[in-house]
Amino acid sequence: MITRGYLVKKVHPVYPLMSKTASEQGVVTIAAVIGTDGRIHELEVLASPFPLLAVSAVDAVKKWKYKPSLLNGEAVEVETIVNVAFSLGN
């Protein structure tokens, strides 16, 4: 039986001032590995509309913490996809 971990600590990204000024918006898609300790161990940006948004998203996601995923009662590493949205609103 697999029990999925869940996010217990989420750090929101800082919207880069230069990106705000340039009206840059969009979603940064990141592949991540959640370790047996619930921390993010590997990150890879899969897609980003602007480089500064990717940097900010990675900086935030690195600080996220999950309850570890369990397989037959044992903590296991899992891969996940994270989408971080940047929007200036209306």
Secondary structure as UniProt FT lines:
FT   STRAND          2..3
FT   STRAND          7..9
FT   HELIX           17..21
FT   TURN            22..23
FT   STRAND          26..34
FT   TURN            36..37
FT   STRAND          39..47
FT   HELIX           51..61
FT   TURN            62..63
FT   STRAND          65..66
FT   STRAND          69..71
FT   TURN            72..73
FT   STRAND          74..76
FT   STRAND          78..86
//
